[in-house]
C-alpha cells in the first residue's frame, strides 16, 4: 500500500508580500493588505500616538503611520496567507509589543528583507509574532531590575559580581532567582544581549570588529569572534553574509572592507 505524505505548503499560510526598511528620521506610512510585522532595532518611533523603543516588535494592519523620534532603524515585512490574514483580522489595533517574547524575529526579518529566506521563515516570523502578542509575564522585582540593568548597561558591565553588588544581593542569590525566572543564568543572558547588539551593528556595516567589540562590552575583536561563534555557530563575517546579503546602503559599502575576517 502506498504511503500518503502530508505536505504542508507554508506559502499558503504565510508568505512575504512586501518588505520595508525605515532608516533615519523621515516619517513613513506602511500600506497594503495583510499583516505587517516589524522590529525596531534602534531609536524611538511613534506608531500614531503609541511610542516604540529599541527592541520592540511592530504588529498591525495598514495604514501604519510611523514617525521616528530622531534617527531610528526598523525592518518590516508584510505577510499574507491564510494564517497571516486570520491573525490580522483578530489583532485589533496596531501596536508595539515587547520584543523579548520573540528574540528570533530580528534575524528572521533580516533574512527576509535581504532576500535570503524562504516561505518557511515567513511562517516562522508569523509564529514569532504570535508569541510576541501574548501577554508578557512580569518577573519578580529583583529579576526585572537585573534585566533592565543588563539591557541598559551591557557594554560597561563587568559581570555578575558587579551586577549583584549594584542590586544589593549576593551573587549566588541573584544567579538562583534569575535562572529560575529567565531559564539561563544572568551571565549567559548578558552574553546573549551583547551578541544581539553585535549582530545589529554588523548589519549596519559601518564599524570594524574591534569597534563593535568595544561598543558591546567585549575585551577585543578576537574575544568577540570566539564568543560569537560559540553562541551562533558562525563567525561574525559569516553570520553577516548569511543574515542580510546586499542590505548595506550604497554610501556605507566602502566601510565593509574594514571588517576583520
MOCOR-V140721 format. One record per backbone hydrogen bond with DSSP energy under -0.5 kcal/mol. NH is the residue of the N-H (numbers start at 0). CO is the residue of the C=O. Records with the same first field share a line. If there is no record, write none. Layout:
# MOCOR-V140721
NH->CO + CO
This chain:
# MOCOR-V140721
3->1
6->4
7->5
8->6
9->7
11->8
12->8 + 9
13->9
14->79
16->14 + 77
17->77
19->75
21->73
22->20
23->71
27->65
29->27 + 63
34->78
35->59
36->76
37->57
38->74
39->55
40->38 + 72
41->72
44->51
45->66
46->49
47->45 + 64
48->46
49->46
50->48
51->44
54->39
55->52
56->96
57->37
58->94
59->35
61->31
62->29
63->29
64->62
65->27 + 63
66->45
68->43
69->67
71->23
72->41
73->21
74->38
75->19
76->36
77->17
78->34 + 76
79->14
81->11
83->12
84->80
85->81
86->82
87->83
88->84
89->85
90->86
91->87
94->58
96->56
100->97
101->98
102->99
104->101
107->103
108->104
109->105
110->106
111->107
112->108
113->109
114->110 + 111
115->110
116->110
120->117
121->117
122->118
123->119
124->120
125->121
126->122
127->123
128->124
129->125
130->126
131->127
132->128
133->130
138->136
143->139
144->140
145->141
146->142
147->143
148->144
149->145
150->146
151->147
152->148
153->149
155->152
156->152
162->158
163->159
164->160
165->161
166->162
167->163 + 164
168->163
173->169
174->170
175->171
176->172
177->173
178->174
179->175
180->176
181->177
182->177 + 178
188->184
189->185
190->186
191->187
192->188
193->189
194->190
195->191
196->192
197->193
198->194
199->195
200->196
201->197
202->198
203->199
204->200
205->200
211->207
212->208
213->209
214->210
215->211
216->212 + 213
217->212
223->219
224->220
225->221
226->222
227->223
228->224
229->225
230->226
231->227
232->228
238->234
239->235
240->236
241->237
242->238
243->239
246->243
251->248
252->248 + 249
254->251
255->252
257->254
258->255
